[in-house]
Amino acid sequence: MNALRCIIRTIDSVSELTAKVIIWLVLVLTAIISYEIFSRYVLDAPTKWSFDLSYMIGGTFFLMGEAWTLKRRQHVRIDIFYRLFSRKTRAVIDIVMYLALFFPLWGGILYALIPYVQFSWEIGERSMQGYWQPIIYPFKTVMPIAVSMLLLQGLAEVLRNLVFICGGEEVK
């Protein structure tokens, strides 16, 4: 059980550290949007790059925050009946749902993302949405990294519930 607790804490630490780094993207995104607003409405000179950077940075922030959000149990959950069950029953339900739904879904998404991102790198893909057509493959690379981190945090949640069921003690 101590080994499982160590694995859980390590995965949790990775999610926390990633969130602490990624949170700074909000400031970068705010600065970019503020500059665009100033440039567009005060200087009457809109930028060609702010739209592309804002969706790439916003998407990175959103995707990389998934694992941390899962760790904090902040994802939307419909718990009309769930909250009525005992903590051990909820832990069993969580394990079953992770194994039946979470891992197959996100594992399938990761499986599909690998060739998608690989192809993007091979062709040197550029965004066709913006005027300046920036490279997009680094942004696409964030997707499988984020999904991998989410799957890793899902593993920590399964192990956390398993430890609770077997030992009766929550791993924080």
C-alpha positions as a Python dict, from the first residue, in 0.01 Angstrom:
ca = {
    (1, 'M'): (0, 0, 0),
    (2, 'N'): (286, 241, 69),
    (3, 'A'): (415, 192, -285),
    (4, 'L'): (70, 277, -425),
    (5, 'R'): (51, 585, -204),
    (6, 'C'): (392, 694, -334),
    (7, 'I'): (279, 647, -697),
    (8, 'I'): (-40, 845, -630),
    (9, 'R'): (151, 1132, -467),
    (10, 'T'): (404, 1139, -751),
    (11, 'I'): (133, 1159, -1018),
    (12, 'D'): (-51, 1423, -814),
    (13, 'S'): (272, 1622, -787),
    (14, 'V'): (322, 1612, -1164),
    (15, 'S'): (-34, 1741, -1217),
    (16, 'E'): (14, 2016, -958),
    (17, 'L'): (351, 2125, -1097),
    (18, 'T'): (217, 2133, -1452),
    (19, 'A'): (-78, 2344, -1339),
    (20, 'K'): (153, 2589, -1159),
    (21, 'V'): (352, 2636, -1478),
    (22, 'I'): (57, 2645, -1718),
    (23, 'I'): (-137, 2898, -1509),
    (24, 'W'): (106, 3164, -1630),
    (25, 'L'): (-37, 3124, -1979),
    (26, 'V'): (-341, 3318, -1857),
    (27, 'L'): (-121, 3625, -1814),
    (28, 'V'): (33, 3576, -2158),
    (29, 'L'): (-312, 3535, -2312),
    (30, 'T'): (-440, 3843, -2129),
    (31, 'A'): (-144, 4048, -2251),
    (32, 'I'): (-194, 3935, -2612),
    (33, 'I'): (-566, 4013, -2610),
    (34, 'S'): (-508, 4347, -2435),
    (35, 'Y'): (-246, 4443, -2690),
    (36, 'E'): (-481, 4347, -2973),
    (37, 'I'): (-760, 4560, -2828),
    (38, 'F'): (-525, 4856, -2781),
    (39, 'S'): (-375, 4814, -3125),
    (40, 'R'): (-712, 4773, -3298),
    (41, 'Y'): (-913, 5047, -3128),
    (42, 'V'): (-652, 5303, -3024),
    (43, 'L'): (-390, 5271, -3295),
    (44, 'D'): (-634, 5155, -3565),
    (45, 'A'): (-381, 4885, -3656),
    (46, 'P'): (-508, 4534, -3573),
    (47, 'T'): (-249, 4260, -3548),
    (48, 'K'): (-226, 3966, -3784),
    (49, 'W'): (-105, 3723, -3518),
    (50, 'S'): (-319, 3771, -3205),
    (51, 'F'): (-607, 3545, -3311),
    (52, 'D'): (-380, 3249, -3384),
    (53, 'L'): (-177, 3291, -3068),
    (54, 'S'): (-486, 3335, -2853),
    (55, 'Y'): (-651, 3009, -2959),
    (56, 'M'): (-322, 2820, -2934),
    (57, 'I'): (-242, 2954, -2588),
    (58, 'G'): (-603, 2921, -2471),
    (59, 'G'): (-622, 2566, -2603),
    (60, 'T'): (-294, 2474, -2436),
    (61, 'F'): (-414, 2619, -2107),
    (62, 'F'): (-743, 2431, -2131),
    (63, 'L'): (-592, 2097, -2233),
    (64, 'M'): (-301, 2099, -1991),
    (65, 'G'): (-537, 2185, -1705),
    (66, 'E'): (-747, 1870, -1745),
    (67, 'A'): (-530, 1647, -1525),
    (68, 'W'): (-513, 1905, -1248),
    (69, 'T'): (-889, 1953, -1267),
    (70, 'L'): (-940, 1577, -1237),
    (71, 'K'): (-704, 1564, -939),
    (72, 'R'): (-904, 1838, -767),
    (73, 'R'): (-1233, 1661, -854),
    (74, 'Q'): (-1357, 1976, -1026),
    (75, 'H'): (-1498, 1818, -1342),
    (76, 'V'): (-1875, 1832, -1381),
    (77, 'R'): (-2042, 1537, -1215),
    (78, 'I'): (-2410, 1453, -1196),
    (79, 'D'): (-2431, 1318, -845),
    (80, 'I'): (-2802, 1303, -767),
    (81, 'F'): (-2772, 944, -646),
    (82, 'Y'): (-2395, 913, -618),
    (83, 'R'): (-2370, 1139, -313),
    (84, 'L'): (-2620, 922, -126),
    (85, 'F'): (-2386, 621, -132),
    (86, 'S'): (-2118, 547, 127),
    (87, 'R'): (-1761, 653, 52),
    (88, 'K'): (-1660, 290, -21),
    (89, 'T'): (-1951, 238, -259),
    (90, 'R'): (-1857, 559, -440),
    (91, 'A'): (-1499, 437, -465),
    (92, 'V'): (-1616, 111, -626),
    (93, 'I'): (-1841, 303, -867),
    (94, 'D'): (-1552, 533, -956),
    (95, 'I'): (-1319, 242, -1029),
    (96, 'V'): (-1579, 71, -1248),
    (97, 'M'): (-1650, 393, -1440),
    (98, 'Y'): (-1282, 470, -1489),
    (99, 'L'): (-1220, 120, -1624),
    (100, 'A'): (-1538, 101, -1834),
    (101, 'L'): (-1558, 455, -1971),
    (102, 'F'): (-1269, 686, -1886),
    (103, 'F'): (-970, 474, -1993),
    (104, 'P'): (-1126, 335, -2312),
    (105, 'L'): (-1243, 680, -2424),
    (106, 'W'): (-927, 874, -2348),
    (107, 'G'): (-704, 584, -2452),
    (108, 'G'): (-882, 580, -2788),
    (109, 'I'): (-840, 954, -2823),
    (110, 'L'): (-468, 925, -2747),
    (111, 'Y'): (-438, 640, -2998),
    (112, 'A'): (-602, 857, -3266),
    (113, 'L'): (-395, 1164, -3179),
    (114, 'I'): (-54, 1004, -3228),
    (115, 'P'): (-71, 964, -3611),
    (116, 'Y'): (-262, 1294, -3636),
    (117, 'V'): (21, 1483, -3466),
    (118, 'Q'): (290, 1281, -3640),
    (119, 'F'): (145, 1371, -3980),
    (120, 'S'): (128, 1736, -3878),
    (121, 'W'): (502, 1731, -3801),
    (122, 'E'): (584, 1544, -4123),
    (123, 'I'): (416, 1802, -4346),
    (124, 'G'): (518, 2106, -4138),
    (125, 'E'): (152, 2196, -4101),
    (126, 'R'): (50, 2558, -4083),
    (127, 'S'): (-273, 2715, -3966),
    (128, 'M'): (-504, 2820, -4245),
    (129, 'Q'): (-725, 3025, -4014),
    (130, 'G'): (-502, 3326, -3979),
    (131, 'Y'): (-347, 3561, -4230),
    (132, 'W'): (14, 3486, -4135),
    (133, 'Q'): (-29, 3104, -4132),
    (134, 'P'): (183, 3012, -3829),
    (135, 'I'): (315, 2662, -3774),
    (136, 'I'): (60, 2456, -3584),
    (137, 'Y'): (231, 2125, -3512),
    (138, 'P'): (376, 2238, -3175),
    (139, 'F'): (24, 2325, -3061),
    (140, 'K'): (-108, 1991, -3187),
    (141, 'T'): (169, 1817, -2990),
    (142, 'V'): (16, 1954, -2671),
    (143, 'M'): (-294, 1739, -2730),
    (144, 'P'): (-140, 1391, -2681),
    (145, 'I'): (76, 1523, -2396),
    (146, 'A'): (-233, 1657, -2219),
    (147, 'V'): (-432, 1338, -2280),
    (148, 'S'): (-140, 1131, -2150),
    (149, 'M'): (-132, 1341, -1835),
    (150, 'L'): (-507, 1304, -1796),
    (151, 'L'): (-477, 926, -1829),
    (152, 'L'): (-196, 927, -1574),
    (153, 'Q'): (-410, 1125, -1331),
    (154, 'G'): (-696, 883, -1399),
    (155, 'L'): (-464, 602, -1295),
    (156, 'A'): (-388, 790, -974),
    (157, 'E'): (-761, 826, -907),
    (158, 'V'): (-819, 453, -957),
    (159, 'L'): (-528, 371, -728),
    (160, 'R'): (-652, 625, -471),
    (161, 'N'): (-993, 455, -465),
    (162, 'L'): (-833, 110, -450),
    (163, 'V'): (-619, 211, -152),
    (164, 'F'): (-927, 354, 18),
    (165, 'I'): (-1130, 36, -40),
    (166, 'C'): (-850, -191, 81),
    (167, 'G'): (-715, 23, 363),
    (168, 'G'): (-1005, 251, 447),
    (169, 'E'): (-782, 556, 441),
    (170, 'E'): (-792, 841, 188),
    (171, 'V'): (-471, 933, 11),
    (172, 'K'): (-439, 1310, -3),
}
